[in-house]
Amino acid sequence: MIGAGSVVVRDIPPLSFAAGDPCRVIRTITDKDSMANKPELLGGCSVMRPGRG
């Protein structure tokens, strides 16, 4: 994930959050970041996971 307005001047590793000018990695994205773990933000909707139909 790249932050809005960032200037990317090199490769960013997978599963990373990066932002800035120049863009730099802020942190790694983990399973704890999944919206499935934040039901209060989903407004009654659910998160579909691959392979669970």
C-alpha positions in Angstrom: 0.0 0.0 0.0 1.4 3.4 -1.0 0.3 6.6 0.8 -1.4 9.3 -1.3 0.9 11.9 -2.8 4.0 9.7 -2.2 6.9 9.9 -4.7 8.1 6.3 -5.3 11.7 6.2 -6.4 12.6 2.5 -5.8 10.9 -0.8 -5.3 8.7 -1.3 -2.3 8.5 -4.8 -0.7 5.3 -6.7 -0.8 2.9 -6.4 2.2 4.4 -3.0 3.2 2.8 0.4 3.9 5.0 3.1 2.4 4.6 6.9 2.2 6.5 10.2 1.8 8.6 12.1 -0.6 10.7 10.2 -1.3 8.5 7.1 -0.4 9.9 4.9 2.4 8.5 1.8 4.1 6.6 2.8 7.3 5.7 -0.7 8.4 4.8 -4.3 7.3 1.1 -5.0 6.8 0.0 -8.0 8.9 -3.1 -10.1 9.4 -4.0 -7.9 12.4 -4.7 -5.1 9.8 -7.5 -7.1 8.2 -10.9 -5.5 8.2 -12.2 -8.9 9.5 -10.6 -7.9 12.8 -12.4 -4.5 12.9 -16.2 -5.3 12.8 -17.1 -1.9 14.3 -15.9 -0.3 11.0 -17.8 -2.7 8.7 -21.3 -1.4 9.5 -22.9 -4.8 9.5 -21.1 -6.0 6.3 -18.8 -9.0 6.3 -15.3 -9.7 4.9 -15.1 -12.5 2.3 -12.1 -14.6 2.5 -10.6 -16.6 -0.4 -11.8 -20.2 -0.6 -14.7 -19.8 1.8 -17.4 -19.3 -0.8 
